[in-house]
Amino acid sequence: MTKNRKKGLRIFVSVLIIILSLLFLQRLLTPKYVDDVVEGAFIKEFYNEEHKEDLNLIFIGDCEVYSNFSPATLWQEYGINSYIRGSADQYVWQSYYILEDTLKYVKPEAVVFNVLSLRNEEPKREAYNRMSLEGLKWSKTKVNAIKDSMMEDEHFLDYVFPILRYHSRWNDIKSTDFEFFFHSKPVSHNGFYLKTAVRPPQDVPEGKPLNNYDFSEKAWSYLDRIRTLCEENGIELILVKAPSLYPHWYEQYEQQVEDYAEKNNLMYINFLEHKEEIGLDYNTDTFDGGLHLNVSGAEKLSHWFGNILSEHGISDLRDRADLQSMWDEKIARYESEKTEQSD
């Protein structure tokens, strides 16, 4: 081997070692979302879903979907094979891109969108952006989602190379960063955040008068894009407002959504108006004072909503042996975690 070739080989090996070291550090320092803040894992978990091409109902939205609807209940009682692609404080433009990503894998009969995020005109925190976007697979969809979501002090390259963002996370490294270095573990149940704890509401804040109740042009624009995307794929769009006691849902908000649904011939259900029919008891059915439902409340809501979906024509797939076998395993894990959390 000539001197030049040896020198070139040494340079190549040195560069390779540097790249591998950086990749190792990036993987180590990037949050795994398997212990305290698990919500950051929800979006990514979808890609591991078995038979996702057979999902016939998709939820998109913020915590008001991933905390309030139980896909296990929808399957057990109505044979609806559903998945929640929710994330913390998911903004309406992020919901659009997440739906666009989802439709690359499945064409459901219906999509359920929670309207709370229409209040938001701009992103609030980088952490919420990352929990919604980092888990998306790289594609043009993810690129556009990042560009439309970044705050002024964020940089696109920080999403491409997370080590640029998490390089100072040394003090936060836990044993789970090593345990789940090569793999993760499921932390949701088809996107549902299962909580058995009970904390009744106390001093629920009243809604303060606002200077402007109108949803922004940006919010309406992306809701239109969600509706159009569903129409183009032959999917029914269903709008809902979860029965959360706060943030306050103003009458002016409600009227705007009702008008939009009527104009576009969409089903819209405000579950706050049906609390008694659903059977919700906020003394037992919420884990954080009325902001989110616990599993008891989510099962009641899913039972009530599932009946509407079933009567509306969403298919019952319980005659599919492969799906039934898959759900048998899912429900076993679901019930096991309910028991574990309650002990």
ABEGO torsion letter per residue (X at the ends): XBAAAAAAAAAAAAAAAAAAAAAAAAAAABBAGABABAAAAAAAAAAABBGAAABABBBBEBAAAAAABBAAAAAAAAGBBBBBBBBBGBBAAAAAAAAAAAAAABBBABBBBBAAAAABABBABAAAAAAAAAABBBBAAAAAAAAAABBAABBAAAAABAAAAAAAAAAABBAAAAAAAABBBBABBGGBBBBABBBBBBGBBBBBBBABABBBAAAAAAAAAAAAAAAAAGBBBBBBBBABAOBBBBAAAAAAAAAAAAAAGBBBBBAAAAAAAAGBBAAAABAAGGABBBAAAAAAAAAAAAAAAAAAGBBBAAABAAAAAAAAAAAAAAAAAAAAAAX
